[in-house]
Amino acid sequence: MIKHTYIHIPFCHSICSYCSFCKILYNHKYVKLYLEALKNELNHIYQGEIQETIYIGGGTPSVLDVNELEQLFKILSKLKKDTFTEYTIECNFSSLNLEKLLLFKKYGINRLSFGIESISDKNLKLLEREEQKNQIVELIKLARKLGFNNINLDLMYAIPKETMSNLDEDLEFIMNLNPEHISTYSCMIEPNTKLYLNKVKAIDEDLDFKMYQKICNKLKKKYIHYEISNFAKEQYQSKHNLGYWKNEEYYGFGVSASSYRNNSRYTNTKSITKYIKGEYDYYHELLDKSDKMSYEMILGLRLLEGVSKKNFFNKFQQDIKDSFDIDSLLEKKLLNESKTHYYINEKDLYISNSILVEFIKE
């Protein structure tokens, strides 16, 4: 049974220099057509299950005006929820206001995710973002006053030419806002982004690692480090992302959205034009048992608790040790073992990709 849904809203008021996600500048005409296509896709694929999590991402969903947001929420009201459903929307401070927050409350949104990235003027200029400290503080206060008690803030680090003192300032600011959840991202210079096209040089790898260590050491004083890049207060781990990392099936609706359903992974077209015409599918991969076992390990080992031996056996009717060369990884101390789980030692999480490749199906 599918318990998770992701909705992609690709519209933004401006394009950040680092962003490689599927996005388009806000256009009222296209929003109307897009929401109609989204409604059609959801009606065609969704099978009526109660959803444990719904996540509206982008792009910047909060750039939609109040009427467009109401139309979106009415479309999504087809998704069945219960009192425990985690319902998240990504927001940008410059496109949010009281009226939109009240609309979120009306339709059951109970988790807000804000991309702060940085408060350094130097970093913001390079990233082409316009966040203002006062605006951030006031909107968080307003959201709290309205009863939003599950807030995530995104922090970007290893931004080209960033210093440790810049990072200290960002960490201090974000922690003072006291969010329930913090997601961290190393600034990657991806093809087809402005940073890439402008030939901006990535930060030194050693400094990237030192910044990651600083973030972990600082945030662990107040938060649980539960996944490579994610930190949460007790009971506030992202249920939606845990669904991904535990290799559970999920719906993905919207341009470029991914799905995992009926033993297959799907990726929608990145073309807004094709999507609006109803030409959704771009890629489809049917998974066999060994594929699913590989995903189980690659995704699950991102979590600090690792992969459950019992859950793996219940899913696949065989032990992890009979499926992969675990002994070799244990001998090299690349993997650790408890009575219940296999996991990557916290000190090795930064180089986890070099361990996870061991589980990629040849």
N, C-alpha and C positions, 0 to 999 in steps of 0.2 A: 504494500500500500504506500502511495506517495504522500509524504507529509510536509513537503517544503516547496515553496514557490518563489522564484525570482522574476521580477518585472523590470525590463530595461526601458528607461526614458532617456533618449539620447540628446535632448535639447540643452543648450547652454547659452548664456548671454555673451560669453567670450570664451576663447579657447586657450587654456593654460599651456605654457610652452613644453611641459613634460608629458602631457596627457596622450596616451596611446589607445585609450578606449574609443569605442564607436560613438561619435558625437556629431552634432550639427548645430549651427547657430539657430537660436530660437526664431521661429516663424509661425505666426498664428495659423496660417493656412495649412501648413504641414502638420501642426499639432492636431488639428481637427481630423485630417485624413489618417494620421498615425493612430490616434485613439480608436478610430473605427476599425482599422486593421487589427489592432491589439484585441479588441472585443471579439472579432471574428476568429482569431487564432485561439483565444482562450475558450470560446464556446465550442470550438471544433475538437480541442484536445483534452481539456480538463474533465476528469471522470467523477467529480463530486465528493472526493475524500475530504475529511476534516483536516485542515492544515495546521501543523504545529508552529510553522513559521511562514511569514510572508515578508519579502524584502523588496522594496522599490529602490532601485539604484540607477546610476546614469554614467555620463551626463550629469545633469543637475535637475532632479525632479521638481525642486521647489521653484524653478523659474516659470513653471506653468502658472497662469493667472488663476484666480479663485474659481472661476467658472470651469476652466479646464481641469483643475484639480478635482472639483466636484464630479465632473464627468468621469475622470479616471477612477475615483473611489466607487462610483456607482457601477462601473464595469467590474471592478474587483470585488464588489459585494457578492458576486456569484461564488467566490471562493468561500467555502464553509469554514467558520472559525468556532472556537470555544473560548471559555474565560481564560485559558492558559496560553492562547496563541500569541507568539511574539510577532509584533507587526511593526516593521522598521521602514523609515523613509530617510533617504540621504538628503541633506539640506546644505545650502550655501547661505552664509550670514547676510550677504548683500541682497538676496532675493527672498528673504523671510520677513514676515511681519505678524502682528497680533491676529489679523483676520485669518491668515493661513494656519497658524498654530491652533486657533479655535476650530477650524475645519478639520485638522488632523484629529483633534479630540473627538469631534462629532462622529468620525468614521472609525474610531477605535485604534488609531496609531498609538502605540505605547513605548516606542523606542525611536529616538532621534540619533542620526549619525551625521556629524559635522566634519568637513575637511578643513581643519585649521592649517595643516602642513607646517607653517612657520609664522612667527611674528617679527622676524628680522626684516627690516626694510630692504636690505641688500638681497636676501633670499627671495622675498616677495617680488621684487623687481625682476629678478632672473626668471622666476616661475610664472610671471605675468598674472599675479593675483593681487587683489585690492582689499584684503581684510584689514579692518581697523580694530585695535585692541578694545576700545570703549564699546564699539558695536558688538563685539563678541561677548564681552562681559554682560552687557545689558540684555542681549537676547537669551543668553543662558539663564540669567535671573528670571526673565519673563517666562521662559519655558518651565522653570522650576515652580514658579508661582501658579502656573496653570495645571500643575500636577504631573509633569513629565519627570519620572524618577529613574529613567534608564536612558542615559546619554552616552554615546560613544564620540570620542574625538580622535581624528587622524593626525599623526605626527610624521612628517617626512624628515629624514636625516641624510647625511652624506650628499648634500646639495653642492654642486660645484662651487669651490672657493669658500665653503662654509668652514667656520672655526669651531673649536670646542666651546668657546665662550658663547657663540651663537646658539649652540645646542643646549648649553646650560640655561640660557635665557628662555628658550622654547619649552624645555622641560619644566622649569619653575612656573611658567605661566600656565601651562596645561594642568599641572598638578594642583595649582591653586584654585582652578575651576572645579576641582573635585568630581570629575566624571566617573561613572560606574565602569566604563570600559575605555581602553586606549589601544588603538591599532597603530603600528609603526611600519614605515616603509622606507627602504633605502632608495634614493633617487636613481632610477635607471634611465639611461639615455637610449630610448627606443627608436627604431627606424620610423620615419615619417612624422616625427615630432619636431617642433620648432628647435628644440635644443640640438637634436641630431642634424637637422638641416643647416643650423648655424655653426656646426662643428665644435660645439662646446665640449670640453674635455671632462671626463668623469673624474671624481675625486680619487685620490690614492687609496688602494685597497687596504693598506695597513690602517689608515685613518678611518676608513669605513668600519673596519673591525673594532677599533677603539671606541668609536661612537656607539656601535651596537652594544659593546660591553658596558659603557657608561649608562645607556638607556636601561639595560637590564638591571644593573646594580641599583640605580636610582628608583625605578618603578617597583622593584620587588620589596621595597620598604613599606609599600602601601597596597600593592596589588599582587594578585596571583599570576605568575607567568605560566600560562596554560598551553600556549602554542608558540611556535618560533617567534612570531612577530606580534603576539596579542597578549594583553594584560587585563585582568578584570578583578573587581571586588567579588567577594564570596557570593555565589548564586547569580552573578551577572555575566557569566561567559556567554558569548554569542551562540544562541541555540541554532540559528540559521547556519552559521559557518561550521559549527560542530556537525551538522548534518552532512556537509561536504566532506569533512575530514574523517568522518566515520563511514564514508562511502555509501551513504543512503541515497536512494533515488529521489529525484526532484524535478519539478517543472521549471522551464525557463521560457518566458514569453517576451516578445519584443525583438527588435533588430539586434543581431549579433549574440542573442542570448543562447546559453547552453542548457541542455536538458540531459538527464540520465533517467530513462524510463524503459520498461519492458526489455531489460538486459541490453539496451543500446544507448550510446551517447550521440546526441544530436547537437549541431551548431547551426543557428539561423544565419541567413544572409546578412552581410554588413551593408548592403545597399538599401538605403531608405526608400528609394524609388521602387525596387523590387518588392520590398516588404509591404509597402502600401498597396501594391497590386495583388498581394496575397501569395507571392512567391517566397515562402518563408524558408524552406530548407536549403542549406548550403552543404552540410556534411553529415554523414550518418555512419556510425561504426557499430556493428553488431559484436558484442563481447562474448567470448567463450569463457569457460571456467578459469583458465589460467590468466586471462586478461583481468578478470574481476579480482582474483587473488593478488595480482600485482598492484592494482589500484588500492586494494585494502591496505597493503603495506606502505606504499608510497604516500598515501594521504594520511593514514593513521600515525605514522612515525613523525609527522609534524607536531603532534601533540606531545607534551611532556610526559603524560602518562603512558604514551605509546599504544601498541596494539594488544588487545585482549586475546589471550590464547583461547579462552572459552568461547568468546564471540566468533572468532575465526573458525573454530571447529564446528560450531552450530551452523554457520553460514555455508561452509564448504565440505563438511564431513571428512575433514582430514586435518592433521596437525600442521602448524606452521613449519616445524622442523622437517616434515616430510615433503614440504612444498618448495623450500628454499635452502640454500647452503648457509644456515644460521650459524652453525658451529664455527665456520671460518671467520664470520664477522665478530663473533664473541671472542675468539682467540686474539683477533687484532684489536680488541677493545673498541671497535666501532659501534658495537651494539651491546646493550646491557640486558640482563634478564632478572625478573622478579618471579615470585610464585605464580603471578597472574598475567604478567605483561612482558613484552619485549619493547625496549625503548632506547632512544638515543640520549646519551648523557648530556646534561644541560650545557656543559662546557664545549660540546661538539656541535651544538645546534647551528652555529654560524656556517659550518662546513657540511651541513646535512645533505646538500645536493650530491656531494661526492659519495655519500653512503646510500642515498635513495636510488641512485642509478643501478645499484646491485640488484634491485627488484624489478627493473624494467625487462619486460619479456623480449627475448631476442627475436 
